[in-house]
């Protein structure tokens, strides 16, 4: 489980940004956060929103995201982003904007050929 201050993939120092990138780079982690960005979802709903990923992988990712304080679970409403998780989504918003601009650039490059 990546944590700041501990060695992670790509960093022996465990710099916080490297720990975060290791966490977010794990299979399905970003997708889970994306699906929870606007609403709480039960395990089954989240699994369906994530193209029916395997329950074992979903369980593992949710455990990691809960341990980091990014995702929480409530018996009644299901899984949701914590304030820290919502802050992370807000921090990723400029990347989403950049990705949309990049997609437009790529699309126009294809039509120019």
DRENDO-1510 file (C-alpha; in Angstrom, 1 decimal, always signed):
<recs>
REC; n; res; u; v; w
REC; 1; UNK; +0.0; +0.0; +0.0 .
REC; 2; UNK; +1.7; +3.3; -1.1 .
REC; 3; UNK; +2.2; +5.8; +1.7 .
REC; 4; UNK; +4.1; +9.0; +1.8 .
REC; 5; UNK; +7.5; +8.6; +3.4 .
REC; 6; UNK; +7.8; +4.9; +2.4 .
REC; 7; UNK; +9.4; +3.6; -0.8 .
REC; 8; UNK; +6.9; +3.2; -3.6 .
REC; 9; UNK; +7.1; +2.2; -7.3 .
REC; 10; UNK; +9.4; +4.8; -9.0 .
REC; 11; UNK; +10.7; +6.3; -5.7 .
REC; 12; UNK; +12.9; +5.0; -3.0 .
REC; 13; UNK; +12.3; +8.2; -1.0 .
REC; 14; UNK; +8.5; +7.9; -0.8 .
REC; 15; UNK; +7.9; +11.5; -1.7 .
REC; 16; UNK; +4.2; +12.3; -1.3 .
REC; 17; UNK; +3.6; +12.9; -5.0 .
REC; 18; UNK; +5.2; +9.6; -5.9 .
REC; 19; UNK; +3.1; +7.8; -3.3 .
REC; 20; UNK; +0.0; +9.4; -4.7 .
REC; 21; UNK; +0.9; +8.5; -8.3 .
REC; 22; UNK; +1.6; +5.0; -7.3 .
REC; 23; UNK; -1.8; +4.7; -5.6 .
REC; 24; UNK; -3.6; +6.4; -8.6 .
REC; 25; UNK; -1.7; +4.3; -11.1 .
REC; 26; UNK; -3.1; +1.0; -9.7 .
REC; 27; UNK; -5.5; -0.7; -11.9 .
REC; 28; UNK; -9.1; +0.8; -11.6 .
REC; 29; UNK; -8.2; +3.2; -8.8 .
REC; 30; UNK; -8.9; +6.4; -10.9 .
REC; 31; UNK; -12.0; +4.9; -12.4 .
REC; 32; UNK; -13.4; +4.2; -8.9 .
REC; 33; UNK; -12.7; +7.8; -7.9 .
REC; 34; UNK; -14.3; +9.1; -11.1 .
REC; 35; UNK; -17.4; +7.1; -10.6 .
REC; 36; UNK; -17.7; +8.3; -7.0 .
REC; 37; UNK; -17.1; +12.0; -7.9 .
REC; 38; UNK; -20.8; +13.0; -7.8 .
REC; 39; UNK; -22.6; +10.3; -5.8 .
REC; 40; UNK; -22.4; +7.5; -3.3 .
REC; 41; UNK; -22.6; +4.0; -4.7 .
REC; 42; UNK; -23.1; +0.5; -3.3 .
REC; 43; UNK; -20.5; -2.1; -4.0 .
REC; 44; UNK; -22.7; -3.7; -6.8 .
REC; 45; UNK; -23.5; -0.3; -8.3 .
REC; 46; UNK; -19.8; +0.7; -8.3 .
REC; 47; UNK; -18.9; -2.7; -9.9 .
REC; 48; UNK; -21.5; -2.1; -12.6 .
REC; 49; UNK; -20.3; +1.4; -13.2 .
REC; 50; UNK; -16.7; +0.1; -13.6 .
REC; 51; UNK; -17.5; -2.3; -16.4 .
REC; 52; UNK; -18.1; -5.2; -14.0 .
REC; 53; UNK; -14.6; -5.4; -12.7 .
REC; 54; UNK; -13.9; -8.4; -10.6 .
REC; 55; UNK; -15.1; -8.2; -7.1 .
REC; 56; UNK; -11.7; -9.1; -5.7 .
REC; 57; UNK; -10.0; -6.2; -7.5 .
REC; 58; UNK; -12.8; -3.8; -6.4 .
REC; 59; UNK; -12.5; -5.0; -2.8 .
REC; 60; UNK; -8.7; -4.5; -2.9 .
REC; 61; UNK; -8.9; -1.0; -4.4 .
REC; 62; UNK; -11.7; +0.1; -2.1 .
REC; 63; UNK; -9.7; -1.1; +0.9 .
REC; 64; UNK; -6.6; +0.9; -0.3 .
REC; 65; UNK; -8.6; +4.0; -1.0 .
REC; 66; UNK; -10.4; +3.7; +2.4 .
REC; 67; UNK; -7.1; +3.2; +4.2 .
REC; 68; UNK; -5.7; +6.4; +2.7 .
REC; 69; UNK; -8.8; +8.4; +3.7 .
REC; 70; UNK; -9.9; +9.1; +0.2 .
REC; 71; UNK; -13.0; +6.9; +0.2 .
REC; 72; UNK; -15.4; +6.1; +3.0 .
REC; 73; UNK; -18.1; +3.5; +3.4 .
REC; 74; UNK; -21.5; +4.0; +5.1 .
REC; 75; UNK; -23.9; +1.1; +5.6 .
REC; 76; UNK; -26.8; +3.1; +4.2 .
REC; 77; UNK; -25.4; +5.2; +1.4 .
REC; 78; UNK; -22.5; +3.0; +0.2 .
REC; 79; UNK; -19.1; +4.2; -0.9 .
REC; 80; UNK; -18.4; +7.9; -1.2 .
REC; 81; UNK; -15.5; +10.3; -1.5 .
REC; 82; UNK; -14.3; +11.9; +1.8 .
REC; 83; UNK; -13.5; +15.6; +1.9 .
REC; 84; UNK; -9.9; +14.6; +1.2 .
REC; 85; UNK; -11.2; +12.5; -1.8 .
REC; 86; UNK; -13.2; +15.5; -3.1 .
REC; 87; UNK; -10.1; +17.6; -2.8 .
REC; 88; UNK; -8.2; +15.1; -4.9 .
REC; 89; UNK; -10.9; +15.2; -7.6 .
REC; 90; UNK; -10.7; +19.0; -7.5 .
REC; 91; UNK; -6.9; +18.8; -7.9 .
REC; 92; UNK; -7.3; +16.5; -10.9 .
REC; 93; UNK; -9.8; +18.9; -12.6 .
REC; 94; UNK; -7.0; +20.8; -14.5 .
REC; 95; UNK; -5.8; +17.4; -15.8 .
REC; 96; UNK; -9.2; +16.6; -17.1 .
REC; 97; UNK; -9.4; +20.0; -18.8 .
REC; 98; UNK; -5.9; +19.4; -20.4 .
REC; 99; UNK; -7.1; +16.0; -21.6 .
REC; 100; UNK; -10.1; +17.5; -23.3 .
REC; 101; UNK; -7.9; +20.1; -25.1 .
REC; 102; UNK; -5.5; +17.3; -26.0 .
REC; 103; UNK; -8.3; +15.2; -27.4 .
REC; 104; UNK; -9.5; +18.1; -29.6 .
REC; 105; UNK; -6.0; +18.7; -30.8 .
REC; 106; UNK; -5.6; +15.0; -31.7 .
REC; 107; UNK; -8.9; +15.0; -33.5 .
REC; 108; UNK; -8.0; +18.0; -35.6 .
REC; 109; UNK; -4.6; +16.6; -36.4 .
REC; 110; UNK; -6.3; +13.4; -37.8 .
REC; 111; UNK; -8.6; +15.5; -40.0 .
REC; 112; UNK; -5.7; +17.6; -41.3 .
REC; 113; UNK; -3.9; +14.6; -42.6 .
</recs>
